[in-house]
Amino acid sequence: MRSVLKVSENVVVVGGGLAGLSSAARLAKKGFRVQLIEKAPKLGGRAITIPLKGFNFNFGAHAIYGRDHSVLRRYENELGLSVEWKDFSPKKAFYDLGSFTTPMPSTLERLFRTKILDAENKLRFGYEIIKTLTSLERGEEGVRIGDYLKKEPDQVRDLFLTLASSNFFSNEPEEIPSPLFFQYYKRLFSTHTPVSYIGGGWQSVVNRFEKMIKENGGEIINKEKIRKVEMDERRVSAVYGKESVYTADRFIFCIPPKALVSLFADTPYHHLFEEYNRYSPNQVVVYDVGLKERIPSPYTYIYHKGERIFITDISYYDTTCTPEGGQLMQAIAYMNEEEMEQDRGKEKIATIESVYDKHYPGWRDLLVAKRISKKATVQEIKCVEDQRLMPVQFYSLDHAYFAGDWCQGEGQLSELSFSSAYEVSRRILDDSNQGH
Ligand SMILES: Cc1cc2nc3c(=O)[nH]c(=O)nc-3n(C[C@H](O)[C@H](O)[C@H](O)COP(=O)(O)OP(=O)(O)OC[C@H]3O[C@@H](n4cnc5c(N)ncnc54)[C@H](O)[C@@H]3O)c2cc1C
């Protein structure tokens, strides 16, 4: 017989990734009784850290873009979540243009020095930044950025698309909707901290959210896969695990559309999720290496423009991720749909190795541990063409909320998870303050 875990005036959160953890922590801190249910033995979802031979490999997320405007920063201020920010050093970021490397134009001084643009186009690029910041440039609904930027000189268009490749982790930056592109860069160009890393890695953020949930009376249930929901007309009344049934006043689902389709399969609402399940995810090849010694290099970030591969020296920013004196680097190759379908991951791995050879000669002899993933999902729904992100609430479902990097919010990647989760907790707080 199933045991019924009845909790009063409370919230059940399904999924313990960044979206689930952050919404659960905020609501627990605000006095709700929270149960967080995660199917894996560890919390964190795609933000977990994998320890291997003394190295801590981040499975997924490594950087935060525009941290001063980020929701994680808002959690820091509002909830007292402590994050050890490690801001990226613009002086150590370069583009590899095949026959030479040149500074990435991440500051005005570096825009002046870079060879990716000639003098005339540097002025034009600067002017375009001002137009983006002042919303003079907003794009057009229905027009992809690749087409929208055709009015620009080739060098400027190319640089904008190169930037978008890095920030959207995309091999098809041309396909990004132009309004989304300008909305994103308006925010990013106005930041003082375009890229930051986290001391102690993402595991430290996961651990702090977990601690906050527990300290505020919340309960965390691991190794429990939610298999179905029970509906009372328009309202989710319970979710079912293997042995237990969880009831609550509100439910937040922080699990991807494919999991939602199966959860709601026996209800009249499964069609709500099918559209989002059809959209394609953004997937990349990841190749991280842990070395026993540091290889001296002028770069902490190098982007091979032709191959659309970047390498970040994670251990330069987060010294806790290696044994003493070691080095941990992350390489990512962006993939498009066709490459994924043709299973070109293996080929990409050889190319990544050649980029390591070029910029970090001798790495093979110093290798202690490596982690390769031929198909890592960076974002569950990629923001290209007419693919739409899922709403955080549906009109036909009462007291059910949704968050994750497949949901509507600000930014991209983990910022979508955090911002959709923040919006969901705001709605619950507002609603309960109004006595519903
Ligand atoms: C290689 C790589 C690099 C990345 N780099 C960056 C970066 O530099 N910057 C950045 O901002 N982001 C980056 N990301 C993206 C970032 O990791 C994700 O956006 C974020 O971690 C997603 O969190 P989430 O909570 O939305 O989803 P998830 O992490 O997918 O969480 C969903 C959780 O739900 C659980 N679950 C699923 N089904 C059930 C069920 N039925 N019952 C119970 N639990 C269930 C899963 O186990 C999982 O823990 C990267 C990702 C990858 C893979």
The ligand as an ORCA input file, in Angstrom:
! r2SCAN-3c Opt
* xyz 0 1
  C      28.057     21.369    -21.199
  C      27.168     22.442    -20.637
  C      27.680     23.722    -20.436
  C      26.867     24.716    -19.906
  N      27.387     25.953    -19.703
  C      26.644     26.924    -19.169
  C      27.195     28.182    -18.873
  O      28.363     28.428    -19.088
  N      26.385     29.125    -18.334
  C      25.081     28.885    -18.052
  O      24.389     29.781    -17.561
  N      24.523     27.682    -18.293
  C      25.263     26.705    -18.853
  N      24.731     25.464    -19.083
  C      23.278     25.275    -18.874
  C      22.892     24.984    -17.434
  O      23.629     23.893    -16.945
  C      21.388     24.662    -17.429
  O      20.681     25.719    -18.042
  C      20.817     24.485    -16.031
  O      21.678     23.705    -15.224
  C      19.440     23.853    -16.160
  O      18.841     23.733    -14.883
  P      17.313     23.315    -14.780
  O      16.936     23.235    -13.364
  O      16.509     24.236    -15.627
  O      17.206     21.871    -15.472
  P      17.926     20.501    -15.088
  O      19.288     20.736    -14.598
  O      17.757     19.619    -16.282
  O      17.046     19.939    -13.880
  C      15.946     19.091    -14.013
  C      15.959     18.116    -12.832
  O      14.741     17.379    -12.809
  C      15.045     16.034    -12.464
  N      13.916     15.237    -12.957
  C      13.561     15.017    -14.249
  N      12.449     14.256    -14.291
  C      12.083     14.004    -13.004
  C      11.009     13.292    -12.402
  N      10.069     12.669    -13.144
  N      10.947     13.244    -11.049
  C      11.869     13.865    -10.278
  N      12.921     14.548    -10.809
  C      13.022     14.628    -12.146
  C      16.374     15.779    -13.175
  O      17.057     14.679    -12.627
  C      17.087     17.103    -12.931
  O      17.822     17.100    -11.723
  C      25.510     24.432    -19.582
  C      25.012     23.130    -19.747
  C      25.824     22.135    -20.267
  C      25.284     20.747    -20.420
*
